[in-house]
Amino acid sequence: MELLKLPLELILNITDYLSDRSINRLASTSRQLHTALLPLSYKVNAKENCCSALHFGIIENRISTTIKALENGAALDKISFAGPTAFTYTARYGSLEMLRLLLSYDEHQLNEIDGNLETALMVAVCRENVEVVRFLVAQSGVNCNYTESGVSILRCAVRSGNLEIVGLLLDSPDTDVATAGWDSFGPLGGAAFLGQLEVMKLMMQKRPHLDLHAPDKRTKYVLHQAVQGEREEVVR
């Protein structure tokens, strides 16, 4: 290949006009070019392709690929074409090792919302990934309450009926169990409406100060919500 006969400095100048995929193809032609061009490929990817190399490394749980992407300019808050960020992708695919890696680079991105208006904790709760929820709740400053869209993270856990996840959220003193979300239902009222009797018992056990007689934003009480949802077991 005639290109390989050119000085490396000239080849590097040529890559200024190439996409990251073209650079990767060129890098595969020789060991020398692979060593020289691989970092450049990651830099171009971070700049032009929504950090797709970073997101690929996370999805496939490839720690080395993720590190190379981060070391060459990939941003943790960059939203992918599909909507998630690095943290919400990691929460979706459930790698604690990857979460620790990302936190070591920028812990302040943990509560950031992605293109779907979700945080990492919200994604883990909705996917019922207990170990990821346990890890995230233990992090200092994590938002255990609402996303920017006004959706209650605890309400999502209540909806799933996963007692372990509900318990993990309730064990955090930062979790607000009284305030209603965008739909005016509080977590307790939401549990009553959905007939989640065991969830209600757990909430009353862990937060004994909860008032069954306190109305929500629409002046509807827990009993009213259970009746409205036709949940006879809760009403009894």
Sequence and secondary structure as in RCSB ss.txt:
>XXXX:A:sequence
MELLKLPLELILNITDYLSDRSINRLASTSRQLHTALLPLSYKVNAKENCCSALHFGIIENRISTTIKALENGAA
LDKISFAGPTAFTYTARYGSLEMLRLLLSYDEHQLNEIDGNLETALMVAVCRENVEVVRFLVAQSGVNCNYTESG
VSILRCAVRSGNLEIVGLLLDSPDTDVATAGWDSFGPLGGAAFLGQLEVMKLMMQKRPHLDLHAPDKRTKYVLHQ
AVQGEREEVVR
>XXXX:A:secstr
 GGGGS HHHHHHHGGGS HHHHHHHHTT HHHHHHHHHHHHHHHHHHSTTHHHHHHHHTT HHHHHHHHHTT  
TT   TTS  HHHHHHHHT HHHHHHHHHH GGGTT   TTS  HHHHHHHTT HHHHHHHHTSTT   SB TT 
 BHHHHHHHHT HHHHHHHHHSTT  SSS  TTS  HHHHHHHHT HHHHHHHHHH TT  TT   TTS  HHHH
HHHTT HHHH 
